[in-house]
Amino acid sequence: MRPSRLIGILLVATSLSFSALAEGLPQAGPPGALGFSAERLKRLGSAFQADVDKGAIPGAVVLIARNGKVAYFEAFGFQDREKRVAMQTDAIFRIASMTKPITSVALMMLVEEGKIQIDDPLAVYLPEFKDHLKVGVEKTAPEPGKPQLALEPLRRAPTIQDLLRHTSGFTYDVFGDTLVKQAYKAANLRDPNQTLAEFVSALSRLPLAYQPGTTWEYSVSTDVLGRVIEVVSGVPFDRFVADRILQPLGMNATGFFVPDAQIERLAEPQVDPTTGRRPVFADVSRKPKRPSGGGGMVSTAPDYLRFSQMLLNGGELDGVRILSPRTVALMTSDHLPPGTPIGTGGQFGALMPDLEQGQGFGLGFAVRVTPGHNPYPGSVGEFYWVGATGTTFWVDPREKLVAIMMVQLPLTQTRHYRSLIRNLVYQALTD
């Protein structure tokens, strides 16, 4: 049964407990017993509802758990504003780059089985990268203002670790317009008619943006890992994820598309009043030919809590072990060498994995390594990531806290809400 919007969630603990059971969530607890001020948590609801009312966002779902229990779970606004469909707590969202942690966990499962070594060159598993890769370097041409792309040999090959931590030298064709990014666009790497194998084959013929290991550059690396997973396992990437992670964890509404029977649960961005059109988001109503390990999944707040709680528990949830505690510790440690330059620095703001922001990057997550520095509240040892469609999650082991925000917004509007949810969660902690 689909739960209705929870009214008075902060005041009626029994209502929250019923919803948590209906969603397959951990047991709910009164906010006060979990270290939250119920009165201060009301600020969260007021802020999100105010932005729904003024048309800044269509709607949102916010879910907070602490000590393994749900402290706050609320839906706001509209699942589809134009159709006047109210947001439900079990709404399905495009989670974009919050797919990356799931893919990274899948990869590390094969590491635990001895089938992948993360210090191996990528070409050990995908031979098409063995001889083709070069680094594209822009050099001044005789005609002023017309740089040309020179190809230089690799100093070393990219490793699996490089792909997990985004130091592979690959890039995205967004966040700038360098000649390498132009080559990505010309190769039409976003073609939805490509298979994962075809995507990797096309990518192997393109230049890298940086020498491997030298620069953190947000990239298609995690999509490439999806191909590594299916080659090594002998199972299609999306099926591996479903069989080994989603089904064991009971993440029943998570996947790479929304089946017909669940399509009415899909949350949509609202029409932009300046253009009269919705932002262009991925069509997730059909099974994709190329499941994107870097940004192609859909999920719900309750499902993503199960994944996050598994990580907070050291790789286990409800008697199902996905990873060992030592592997989770490895993944959530900083893997960037000191002083690693950030290739796409200006686009990431407080998310940047550099010491000026008190952060690094692990194997699939950003990680906080230093108190202070960062404008967002949090704790040393936390790990997190976000999605370009507005979704956010973080795990704070020191506080035994998981927080998830699901919203569908254009990328340009997401920074404010990442900051808002952080501030409103931590200000409500009073123990």
Secondary structure as a PSIPRED ss2 file (coil, helix, strand):
# PSIPRED VFORMAT (PSIPRED V4.0)

   1 M C   1.000  0.000  0.000
   2 R C   1.000  0.000  0.000
   3 P C   1.000  0.000  0.000
   4 S C   1.000  0.000  0.000
   5 R C   1.000  0.000  0.000
   6 L C   1.000  0.000  0.000
   7 I C   1.000  0.000  0.000
   8 G C   1.000  0.000  0.000
   9 I C   1.000  0.000  0.000
  10 L C   1.000  0.000  0.000
  11 L C   1.000  0.000  0.000
  12 V C   1.000  0.000  0.000
  13 A H   0.000  1.000  0.000
  14 T H   0.000  1.000  0.000
  15 S H   0.000  1.000  0.000
  16 L H   0.000  1.000  0.000
  17 S H   0.000  1.000  0.000
  18 F H   0.000  1.000  0.000
  19 S H   0.000  1.000  0.000
  20 A H   0.000  1.000  0.000
  21 L H   0.000  1.000  0.000
  22 A H   0.000  1.000  0.000
  23 E C   1.000  0.000  0.000
  24 G C   1.000  0.000  0.000
  25 L C   1.000  0.000  0.000
  26 P C   1.000  0.000  0.000
  27 Q C   1.000  0.000  0.000
  28 A E   0.000  0.000  1.000
  29 G C   1.000  0.000  0.000
  30 P C   1.000  0.000  0.000
  31 P H   0.000  1.000  0.000
  32 G H   0.000  1.000  0.000
  33 A H   0.000  1.000  0.000
  34 L H   0.000  1.000  0.000
  35 G C   1.000  0.000  0.000
  36 F E   0.000  0.000  1.000
  37 S C   1.000  0.000  0.000
  38 A H   0.000  1.000  0.000
  39 E H   0.000  1.000  0.000
  40 R H   0.000  1.000  0.000
  41 L H   0.000  1.000  0.000
  42 K H   0.000  1.000  0.000
  43 R H   0.000  1.000  0.000
  44 L H   0.000  1.000  0.000
  45 G H   0.000  1.000  0.000
  46 S H   0.000  1.000  0.000
  47 A H   0.000  1.000  0.000
  48 F H   0.000  1.000  0.000
  49 Q H   0.000  1.000  0.000
  50 A H   0.000  1.000  0.000
  51 D H   0.000  1.000  0.000
  52 V H   0.000  1.000  0.000
  53 D H   0.000  1.000  0.000
  54 K C   1.000  0.000  0.000
  55 G C   1.000  0.000  0.000
  56 A C   1.000  0.000  0.000
  57 I C   1.000  0.000  0.000
  58 P C   1.000  0.000  0.000
  59 G E   0.000  0.000  1.000
  60 A E   0.000  0.000  1.000
  61 V E   0.000  0.000  1.000
  62 V E   0.000  0.000  1.000
  63 L E   0.000  0.000  1.000
  64 I E   0.000  0.000  1.000
  65 A E   0.000  0.000  1.000
  66 R E   0.000  0.000  1.000
  67 N C   1.000  0.000  0.000
  68 G C   1.000  0.000  0.000
  69 K E   0.000  0.000  1.000
  70 V E   0.000  0.000  1.000
  71 A E   0.000  0.000  1.000
  72 Y E   0.000  0.000  1.000
  73 F E   0.000  0.000  1.000
  74 E E   0.000  0.000  1.000
  75 A E   0.000  0.000  1.000
  76 F E   0.000  0.000  1.000
  77 G E   0.000  0.000  1.000
  78 F E   0.000  0.000  1.000
  79 Q E   0.000  0.000  1.000
  80 D E   0.000  0.000  1.000
  81 R C   1.000  0.000  0.000
  82 E C   1.000  0.000  0.000
  83 K C   1.000  0.000  0.000
  84 R C   1.000  0.000  0.000
  85 V E   0.000  0.000  1.000
  86 A E   0.000  0.000  1.000
  87 M C   1.000  0.000  0.000
  88 Q C   1.000  0.000  0.000
  89 T C   1.000  0.000  0.000
  90 D C   1.000  0.000  0.000
  91 A C   1.000  0.000  0.000
  92 I E   0.000  0.000  1.000
  93 F E   0.000  0.000  1.000
  94 R E   0.000  0.000  1.000
  95 I E   0.000  0.000  1.000
  96 A E   0.000  0.000  1.000
  97 S C   1.000  0.000  0.000
  98 M C   1.000  0.000  0.000
  99 T H   0.000  1.000  0.000
 100 K H   0.000  1.000  0.000
 101 P H   0.000  1.000  0.000
 102 I H   0.000  1.000  0.000
 103 T H   0.000  1.000  0.000
 104 S H   0.000  1.000  0.000
 105 V H   0.000  1.000  0.000
 106 A H   0.000  1.000  0.000
 107 L H   0.000  1.000  0.000
 108 M H   0.000  1.000  0.000
 109 M H   0.000  1.000  0.000
 110 L H   0.000  1.000  0.000
 111 V H   0.000  1.000  0.000
 112 E H   0.000  1.000  0.000
 113 E C   1.000  0.000  0.000
 114 G C   1.000  0.000  0.000
 115 K C   1.000  0.000  0.000
 116 I C   1.000  0.000  0.000
 117 Q C   1.000  0.000  0.000
 118 I C   1.000  0.000  0.000
 119 D C   1.000  0.000  0.000
 120 D C   1.000  0.000  0.000
 121 P E   0.000  0.000  1.000
 122 L H   0.000  1.000  0.000
 123 A H   0.000  1.000  0.000
 124 V H   0.000  1.000  0.000
 125 Y C   1.000  0.000  0.000
 126 L C   1.000  0.000  0.000
 127 P H   0.000  1.000  0.000
 128 E H   0.000  1.000  0.000
 129 F H   0.000  1.000  0.000
 130 K C   1.000  0.000  0.000
 131 D C   1.000  0.000  0.000
 132 H C   1.000  0.000  0.000
 133 L C   1.000  0.000  0.000
 134 K C   1.000  0.000  0.000
 135 V E   0.000  0.000  1.000
 136 G E   0.000  0.000  1.000
 137 V E   0.000  0.000  1.000
 138 E E   0.000  0.000  1.000
 139 K E   0.000  0.000  1.000
 140 T C   1.000  0.000  0.000
 141 A C   1.000  0.000  0.000
 142 P C   1.000  0.000  0.000
 143 E C   1.000  0.000  0.000
 144 P C   1.000  0.000  0.000
 145 G C   1.000  0.000  0.000
 146 K C   1.000  0.000  0.000
 147 P C   1.000  0.000  0.000
 148 Q E   0.000  0.000  1.000
 149 L E   0.000  0.000  1.000
 150 A E   0.000  0.000  1.000
 151 L E   0.000  0.000  1.000
 152 E E   0.000  0.000  1.000
 153 P C   1.000  0.000  0.000
 154 L C   1.000  0.000  0.000
 155 R C   1.000  0.000  0.000
 156 R C   1.000  0.000  0.000
 157 A C   1.000  0.000  0.000
 158 P C   1.000  0.000  0.000
 159 T E   0.000  0.000  1.000
 160 I H   0.000  1.000  0.000
 161 Q H   0.000  1.000  0.000
 162 D H   0.000  1.000  0.000
 163 L H   0.000  1.000  0.000
 164 L H   0.000  1.000  0.000
 165 R H   0.000  1.000  0.000
 166 H C   1.000  0.000  0.000
 167 T C   1.000  0.000  0.000
 168 S C   1.000  0.000  0.000
 169 G C   1.000  0.000  0.000
 170 F C   1.000  0.000  0.000
 171 T C   1.000  0.000  0.000
 172 Y C   1.000  0.000  0.000
 173 D C   1.000  0.000  0.000
 174 V C   1.000  0.000  0.000
 175 F C   1.000  0.000  0.000
 176 G C   1.000  0.000  0.000
 177 D C   1.000  0.000  0.000
 178 T C   1.000  0.000  0.000
 179 L H   0.000  1.000  0.000
 180 V H   0.000  1.000  0.000
 181 K H   0.000  1.000  0.000
 182 Q H   0.000  1.000  0.000
 183 A H   0.000  1.000  0.000
 184 Y H   0.000  1.000  0.000
 185 K H   0.000  1.000  0.000
 186 A H   0.000  1.000  0.000
 187 A C   1.000  0.000  0.000
 188 N C   1.000  0.000  0.000
 189 L C   1.000  0.000  0.000
 190 R C   1.000  0.000  0.000
 191 D C   1.000  0.000  0.000
 192 P C   1.000  0.000  0.000
 193 N C   1.000  0.000  0.000
 194 Q C   1.000  0.000  0.000
 195 T C   1.000  0.000  0.000
 196 L H   0.000  1.000  0.000
 197 A H   0.000  1.000  0.000
 198 E H   0.000  1.000  0.000
 199 F H   0.000  1.000  0.000
 200 V H   0.000  1.000  0.000
 201 S H   0.000  1.000  0.000
 202 A H   0.000  1.000  0.000
 203 L H   0.000  1.000  0.000
 204 S C   1.000  0.000  0.000
 205 R C   1.000  0.000  0.000
 206 L C   1.000  0.000  0.000
 207 P C   1.000  0.000  0.000
 208 L E   0.000  0.000  1.000
 209 A C   1.000  0.000  0.000
 210 Y C   1.000  0.000  0.000
 211 Q C   1.000  0.000  0.000
 212 P C   1.000  0.000  0.000
 213 G C   1.000  0.000  0.000
 214 T C   1.000  0.000  0.000
 215 T C   1.000  0.000  0.000
 216 W E   0.000  0.000  1.000
 217 E C   1.000  0.000  0.000
 218 Y C   1.000  0.000  0.000
 219 S C   1.000  0.000  0.000
 220 V C   1.000  0.000  0.000
 221 S H   0.000  1.000  0.000
 222 T H   0.000  1.000  0.000
 223 D H   0.000  1.000  0.000
 224 V H   0.000  1.000  0.000
 225 L H   0.000  1.000  0.000
 226 G H   0.000  1.000  0.000
 227 R H   0.000  1.000  0.000
 228 V H   0.000  1.000  0.000
 229 I H   0.000  1.000  0.000
 230 E H   0.000  1.000  0.000
 231 V H   0.000  1.000  0.000
 232 V H   0.000  1.000  0.000
 233 S H   0.000  1.000  0.000
 234 G C   1.000  0.000  0.000
 235 V C   1.000  0.000  0.000
 236 P C   1.000  0.000  0.000
 237 F H   0.000  1.000  0.000
 238 D H   0.000  1.000  0.000
 239 R H   0.000  1.000  0.000
 240 F H   0.000  1.000  0.000
 241 V H   0.000  1.000  0.000
 242 A H   0.000  1.000  0.000
 243 D H   0.000  1.000  0.000
 244 R H   0.000  1.000  0.000
 245 I H   0.000  1.000  0.000
 246 L H   0.000  1.000  0.000
 247 Q H   0.000  1.000  0.000
 248 P H   0.000  1.000  0.000
 249 L H   0.000  1.000  0.000
 250 G C   1.000  0.000  0.000
 251 M C   1.000  0.000  0.000
 252 N C   1.000  0.000  0.000
 253 A C   1.000  0.000  0.000
 254 T C   1.000  0.000  0.000
 255 G E   0.000  0.000  1.000
 256 F C   1.000  0.000  0.000
 257 F C   1.000  0.000  0.000
 258 V C   1.000  0.000  0.000
 259 P C   1.000  0.000  0.000
 260 D H   0.000  1.000  0.000
 261 A H   0.000  1.000  0.000
 262 Q H   0.000  1.000  0.000
 263 I H   0.000  1.000  0.000
 264 E H   0.000  1.000  0.000
 265 R H   0.000  1.000  0.000
 266 L E   0.000  0.000  1.000
 267 A C   1.000  0.000  0.000
 268 E C   1.000  0.000  0.000
 269 P C   1.000  0.000  0.000
 270 Q C   1.000  0.000  0.000
 271 V C   1.000  0.000  0.000
 272 D E   0.000  0.000  1.000
 273 P C   1.000  0.000  0.000
 274 T C   1.000  0.000  0.000
 275 T C   1.000  0.000  0.000
 276 G C   1.000  0.000  0.000
 277 R E   0.000  0.000  1.000
 278 R C   1.000  0.000  0.000
 279 P C   1.000  0.000  0.000
 280 V C   1.000  0.000  0.000
 281 F C   1.000  0.000  0.000
 282 A C   1.000  0.000  0.000
 283 D C   1.000  0.000  0.000
 284 V C   1.000  0.000  0.000
 285 S C   1.000  0.000  0.000
 286 R C   1.000  0.000  0.000
 287 K C   1.000  0.000  0.000
 288 P C   1.000  0.000  0.000
 289 K C   1.000  0.000  0.000
 290 R C   1.000  0.000  0.000
 291 P C   1.000  0.000  0.000
 292 S C   1.000  0.000  0.000
 293 G C   1.000  0.000  0.000
 294 G C   1.000  0.000  0.000
 295 G C   1.000  0.000  0.000
 296 G C   1.000  0.000  0.000
 297 M E   0.000  0.000  1.000
 298 V E   0.000  0.000  1.000
 299 S E   0.000  0.000  1.000
 300 T C   1.000  0.000  0.000
 301 A H   0.000  1.000  0.000
 302 P H   0.000  1.000  0.000
 303 D H   0.000  1.000  0.000
 304 Y H   0.000  1.000  0.000
 305 L H   0.000  1.000  0.000
 306 R H   0.000  1.000  0.000
 307 F H   0.000  1.000  0.000
 308 S H   0.000  1.000  0.000
 309 Q H   0.000  1.000  0.000
 310 M H   0.000  1.000  0.000
 311 L H   0.000  1.000  0.000
 312 L H   0.000  1.000  0.000
 313 N C   1.000  0.000  0.000
 314 G C   1.000  0.000  0.000
 315 G C   1.000  0.000  0.000
 316 E E   0.000  0.000  1.000
 317 L E   0.000  0.000  1.000
 318 D C   1.000  0.000  0.000
 319 G C   1.000  0.000  0.000
 320 V E   0.000  0.000  1.000
 321 R E   0.000  0.000  1.000
 322 I C   1.000  0.000  0.000
 323 L C   1.000  0.000  0.000
 324 S C   1.000  0.000  0.000
 325 P H   0.000  1.000  0.000
 326 R H   0.000  1.000  0.000
 327 T H   0.000  1.000  0.000
 328 V H   0.000  1.000  0.000
 329 A H   0.000  1.000  0.000
 330 L H   0.000  1.000  0.000
 331 M H   0.000  1.000  0.000
 332 T C   1.000  0.000  0.000
 333 S C   1.000  0.000  0.000
 334 D C   1.000  0.000  0.000
 335 H C   1.000  0.000  0.000
 336 L C   1.000  0.000  0.000
 337 P C   1.000  0.000  0.000
 338 P C   1.000  0.000  0.000
 339 G C   1.000  0.000  0.000
 340 T C   1.000  0.000  0.000
 341 P C   1.000  0.000  0.000
 342 I E   0.000  0.000  1.000
 343 G C   1.000  0.000  0.000
 344 T C   1.000  0.000  0.000
 345 G H   0.000  1.000  0.000
 346 G H   0.000  1.000  0.000
 347 Q H   0.000  1.000  0.000
 348 F C   1.000  0.000  0.000
 349 G H   0.000  1.000  0.000
 350 A H   0.000  1.000  0.000
 351 L H   0.000  1.000  0.000
 352 M C   1.000  0.000  0.000
 353 P C   1.000  0.000  0.000
 354 D C   1.000  0.000  0.000
 355 L H   0.000  1.000  0.000
 356 E H   0.000  1.000  0.000
 357 Q H   0.000  1.000  0.000
 358 G C   1.000  0.000  0.000
 359 Q E   0.000  0.000  1.000
 360 G E   0.000  0.000  1.000
 361 F E   0.000  0.000  1.000
 362 G C   1.000  0.000  0.000
 363 L C   1.000  0.000  0.000
 364 G C   1.000  0.000  0.000
 365 F C   1.000  0.000  0.000
 366 A E   0.000  0.000  1.000
 367 V E   0.000  0.000  1.000
 368 R E   0.000  0.000  1.000
 369 V C   1.000  0.000  0.000
 370 T C   1.000  0.000  0.000
 371 P C   1.000  0.000  0.000
 372 G C   1.000  0.000  0.000
 373 H C   1.000  0.000  0.000
 374 N C   1.000  0.000  0.000
 375 P C   1.000  0.000  0.000
 376 Y C   1.000  0.000  0.000
 377 P C   1.000  0.000  0.000
 378 G C   1.000  0.000  0.000
 379 S C   1.000  0.000  0.000
 380 V C   1.000  0.000  0.000
 381 G C   1.000  0.000  0.000
 382 E C   1.000  0.000  0.000
 383 F E   0.000  0.000  1.000
 384 Y E   0.000  0.000  1.000
 385 W E   0.000  0.000  1.000
 386 V E   0.000  0.000  1.000
 387 G C   1.000  0.000  0.000
 388 A C   1.000  0.000  0.000
 389 T C   1.000  0.000  0.000
 390 G C   1.000  0.000  0.000
 391 T C   1.000  0.000  0.000
 392 T E   0.000  0.000  1.000
 393 F E   0.000  0.000  1.000
 394 W E   0.000  0.000  1.000
 395 V E   0.000  0.000  1.000
 396 D E   0.000  0.000  1.000
 397 P C   1.000  0.000  0.000
 398 R C   1.000  0.000  0.000
 399 E C   1.000  0.000  0.000
 400 K C   1.000  0.000  0.000
 401 L E   0.000  0.000  1.000
 402 V E   0.000  0.000  1.000
 403 A E   0.000  0.000  1.000
 404 I E   0.000  0.000  1.000
 405 M E   0.000  0.000  1.000
 406 M E   0.000  0.000  1.000
 407 V C   1.000  0.000  0.000
 408 Q C   1.000  0.000  0.000
 409 L C   1.000  0.000  0.000
 410 P C   1.000  0.000  0.000
 411 L H   0.000  1.000  0.000
 412 T H   0.000  1.000  0.000
 413 Q H   0.000  1.000  0.000
 414 T H   0.000  1.000  0.000
 415 R H   0.000  1.000  0.000
 416 H H   0.000  1.000  0.000
 417 Y H   0.000  1.000  0.000
 418 R H   0.000  1.000  0.000
 419 S H   0.000  1.000  0.000
 420 L H   0.000  1.000  0.000
 421 I H   0.000  1.000  0.000
 422 R H   0.000  1.000  0.000
 423 N H   0.000  1.000  0.000
 424 L H   0.000  1.000  0.000
 425 V H   0.000  1.000  0.000
 426 Y H   0.000  1.000  0.000
 427 Q H   0.000  1.000  0.000
 428 A C   1.000  0.000  0.000
 429 L E   0.000  0.000  1.000
 430 T C   1.000  0.000  0.000
 431 D C   1.000  0.000  0.000
